Every structure is written in structure tokens, then in C-alpha cells.
Amino acid sequence: MPLKYHISKSHQGLDLLVQLIRRDIAAQYKGSLLGGFWALLTPLLMLAIYTVVFGDIFKARWGTVTSGSDAPSRLDFALNIFCGLIVFNLVAAVLTRAPALIVGHTNYVKKVVFPLGLLPVVVLGSALAQTAIALVVLMGVLIVSGGVVSWSAVLAPLVILPVELAVLGIAWVLAALGVFLRDLHHLVMVAVQVLMFLSPVFYPLESVPDWLRPALMINPLAWGIEALRKTVLHAQLPDWGGWVEQMALALALGVAGYAVFRRLRPAFADVV
Amino acid sequence: MSMTTMLINAQNLGKRYRIYANPIQHLKALLWPGLKGQFAETWALRNVSFSVCAGEVVGIVGRNGSGKSTLLQLVAGTLTPTQGRVNVQGRVAALLELGSGFNADFTGRENVFLNGLLLGASRMEIAERLADIEAFAEIGRYFDQPVKTYSSGMVVRLAFAVQVLLDKDILIVDEALAVGDEVFQRKCFAAIERFREGGGTVLFVSHSGETIIQLCDRALLLHHGQLVLQGNAKRVMDWYHKLIYAPVEAEARVLARMQEAPDAEPAEALAVAGLLSMASAAKESAAVRLGPMAEMESDDYDPNLRSRSVLFYEDRGAKISSFALYNEHGQKVNVLRPRQTYIWSYNVEFTELARRVRFGMTIKTASGLELGGAATARAFQEMPLVEAGWKLRVCFKFVNLLEEGIYFLNAGVGGEREGIEHYLARAVDLSVFRVTNVENRLLSGGPVDFLIRARVERVDGDQSILSSNSDF
């Protein structure tokens, strides 16, 4: 086949992906009164609630780290949690949907030739749209509250890239296994709850006892959350060596996950 | 693409289903191929090899469960073969089951885009055809409603419109046309026809013999997952009918005979196999004796005009032994003149006792389209009991209302044997006749003569008749 054919093919694949992601996002808001406005409203409300609960009620302080400004504002704790939740929500959105993905699209399995491997990518894409909005809200609040958004914040998409890749790899595995194991969905729901507490969402990594820290660092979320806080909240550059490590791990997960998916894919039509 | 380009090439294709005790067993077997799981095994399709060239229309026939849909799905790529491989070149549009791959929550318009992208079309191409697709589907304002509000007919209309109107090399259709009203069906056939005339390739599953014969150049006959015959569509349909009407105990014999001489005309194949005592009689019309009138052959008898596709079904207690077509004077004919009365007659020998016996006939076009017929089906016409050893002669008198052309006659005997309704004997394409020498007639299109007369007159004051048939 000539090169032109491949280019037009991959171009059409991209067309399809974009169309599917748009429809997936649209489906989440279809029928609701405020529609896409919710995408903006939800993170804003979340941030407001954390500020009141943790800043005003608990008067909590975020670890031992002080932010760039002299005294930590009452927003400080909320912003740190929000950073953690941005990453965690992305992962949770993909993982909880993955096991039911193939089973929920029997049409695509049986009736048309559909690139099924695209479905986890679609879910990731639509979750990333939420992440992007949440990041914009985070920056907006930082600016409005009088802080300065450091240039290092532009690295935010880059530091969560390993998390995206890793979660995609896991999503491929879950989607494929979900065809055979219908209980997987419930299991993942529980696992995701556990994951929230095993990730430094509500606490800084430094607060974790030394003996437990290596275990936490295997978790791809931990590095991503900490790096996001560094770049967005603390105007620091991420630890590039760690980033390369995380990328390598994530790539391995992604490739392995896709391999499992491809291995099981031919049997989908027989089981679904 | 040239006519010789091979678009579909299936080699030794097979699909095996393993029914596992539970899905976990299935998963284990997939992940550790060496592992022996507990499963029951069935082959939906096995050792199927065929090829389809560009511009061909190929039908697939077979009983329910013979593997037709599995084969289509393997070619379309929605199923993965267990054995062998199938190479498909070009863009494939497939109509498998109803409403291929629509998302119920989205509108028809959105689904058209998604379906089109899956088919490999670009957004631009889909946008260009959108108006045509909307018009073809004829679903009106529903086009912008969610698909879940559609009736099944509307879903099929839209699915068909997408698959037919976007550019493709191969169209795969699985019975989908059975849904929808007749007007829409005609439109679909016309669209398939246009696609074929433009050099398109079609793979088509249908239970309707007439549809297969009309649309397809070639047909494949599947039987218990095996490809048992392929070739000329009409001949394959004849064998298919013979196979499905055969008693279970005769099935193996029919299959064996079919495969011994797959390329021969069915009648010759039968003669070779020595299956039927009638095979020779069919060829040697001189053997026909029907009382005193049988000897007289008129000028309207063409000895070279014989049915080359006679097919006798397995006898079940009765045998169609001799047959002929006569004019009103009792002369044997096979060249028929318009609007004259003729008699189609055949003899039946009963070898077993039969109840509620009825006789029938059908007239068909050369392409196999059934034009009409009759059966002695009413209560006062059927024979409550026929004993073994009886020989009966059946006569059907009819007026020839056919236009010029070649036509075939069927004969059949139905009845109850051991309490079950059967064809006791049946012969397809038993006899052939030609309608000819039509003088002083209007130019006509179809096969039926509606006794049409024409007159043309001026109505702008002059009132003169410009032309007219004499008997108008």
C-alpha cells in the first residue's frame, strides 16, 4: 500500500477518535439543563467545599511544606487536595468505566468492524477533557486569589502523561477481562476507593512513614500528583530523572496492556 | 478495477466455537493455550474455500444454522477465523443483522457520521452524501431524533442507506432486506443493481430462491458448515431445494451425487448417478405415450427444444412417469401461440398408499421467476386415498397469456404419507416451451400478455382516430 493510503487511514482513525470523544462527552451532559456548564461548575464547587471544610473548619495545614508565599492561605490545603483529585479523578473515571466498556458496546463487537482498542482511548480522551477544565479552574483560582501562576505550570500536561499511559494500559486489560469476568466491575469500584487512600491525595508524600514510602512510589499516581503540585503550586520543575523512570514504567504498562487486549480480542465476539 | 481482480479469497476457512462451562475457563484457555479446559466443541464452518472477483454478485444459501451468517461475518471481519484465512481487498460495507452498529442514544444524523467513519469514509465524503442518505432512508424528521425512538424498519432503512450510498468495493448483505415494505425493498434491489452495474461486488445471503436467481451470478451452498456446491446461481438453487426437501435418510445420497458431478447439469448428474428411472425418459420425449392423441405431433413441436435442467426430487411413494404439453386438438406441442388453449399433462405412478393427494403445476420464466400455477388443493379436488399401484393422469388446461420467450413447467404431487404432509414427487423444469410468432402485437416488456390493445386519437377538436388495434 502506498504511503498516502496509510496517511489517509490514520487520518480517518483520528477523525473517528475525535468524533467518538465528542459524543462521549456530549452523552454525559445530554438532557441536563446546564449541559456542558457542569464541567466547569463541578470542580469550582469542589474547590469551594474543600476551602470551607479544610481551610475554615479543620484549619488544616498542608504538611510541613510552605508554599511560595509567606503564610499559607486558607486556600492552601484545598488547592493541594484539588491537585491530587485532578489526577485521581482522571484515573478513577477511566478505571471504573473500563470493565463494562466492551460489554456495553455489543453492537461494535458483533455488527460492525470496529477498532475496539479505541474504546479505552475514547474514555481516556473524554476524561482528559475534564482534567483540562479542572486545570484551567485551578489556574484561574490561583490568579484570582492573588497568587502568581508560575511558568512551570505549563508542564502540567507533561507531568501527568505517565499516569495517562499507565491508566490506558490498565484500562485495556480491564476492558478485555471484563468481557469474561462480569464481577470485575464491582471489584474495580472497590479497588478505586482503596486507591484514593493509597495515593497522596489527602496528604503530602512526605507525611508517609519511610518504611511505607517505596510501596507508594510504585503507584504511578503518587509521582504524578506530587509533580503536579510542584509545577503548579510551588513553581518548581519536576524531577526529570523520575519522569523518565515513570514514563518507562508507564510505556511498559501500556504496551503490556494492549498486548493482553489484542490477545483476548478475537474471542470477544464469541462471548459477548 | 478489472474484472479479474480477486477481491475476496477464502482459503480453508473455519470457525470453531467452544462452549465453556464458565467464562473463567474460557479466559484461562485463551491466556494459556496449552491448558485443557472443559468445553463442548462445534464447528460453525469448516474447510471453506472460495473466491469472489470484482464485479461479481455471489449468493450464499443453506438451511438455518448452516453457517451462512458466520461466513459473512468472517468476510466482513467481525469474527476471527479459527482455521484458514480470508483475504479481503477494498472497502467493505456490511449489513449484518439489523441496524449495524448504531448507538441508540444518538440521532440518525450522528450515527450516519459514525457509521461512515467506521466504513472508512472521510468526514467530507459523508457530509457530501448526507442529503442523499437522508432522502434514501425516507425517515423524515426522525433523522434528527435518537435512534432508540426508531421502529425496526426505520433502523434498517437508515443502515441500508449508509451502506449503499457511501463508496465501497464490496457490499455484504445478510437478509436485512427482508425487513421494510415492498416499495423500500424494490428500492434496495435497484440500489444493489446500480452498484453492480457500476462494477461493484456483492456477497448476499437470502432464503429467497427468486432473489438469489435474480440478483446473483453465482451461488454457494452451505450445508452443516461445509461448502458443498458452488456455481451457477440457478443450478445451486435447484440443488439446494432438492437438498432441503429430501427426507433425512436420503440427504447423504443427494449430497454424494451432487459432489460426484458438481459441474454437470443437475439432470445429467442425476442420470450419471442412475438416481432416477425418469432421467432417460426426460431426455427421450418419444417415450411419452398418452393414449391415442399422443402420437400426433403438430408443426408446433420443436424436437430440439428440451429442458436441460430437469430436476427430480427424491420420490416419496409416487413417481412422475411421463409428461407432455398438448394443443386443443390433442397434438403434442412445445411452441405455443398467444391466447390459445393448451393442456399440460403428466402421469403419476403410486408405489405406496397415500392420503389427501393433490397435484400441482407451475410456469416459470427462464430465470426461474414463478409466474403462476395451480394445484388441486380444494377439498373436492384432492383425492382422499390413493392406493399403491395406481397410475393417474393429471391434466391442466390453460390459456397461454405469455409474451414471446422461453418458459419452464414444474409438476408436483403433494399428500399425506404416514400422517405427515410431503411432496410425494416433484419435478422442476420438467418441460420447456417457447412462445413465438406473435403477429400484429404491441411491443411489450414483461413476460405476461395482459391482452392489451391500444388506440391513439386526437382530442383537440379533430376527434379522428390516428391508430388502433382492430378489436379495441
Interface residues (C-beta under 8 A of the other chain):
Chain A: S8 K9 H11 Q12 D15 L16 Q19 L20 R23 A27 K30 N107 Y108 V109 K110 K111 V112 V113 F114 L177 V179 F180 L181 R182 R263 L264 P266 A267 A269 D270 V271
Chain B: Y17 R18 P23 I24 H26 L27 L30 L31 Q73 A76 G77 T78 L79 T80 V92 A94 L96 E97 G99 S100 G101 F102 N103 D105 F106 E110 F113 L114 N115 L117 L118 G120 A121 S122 R123
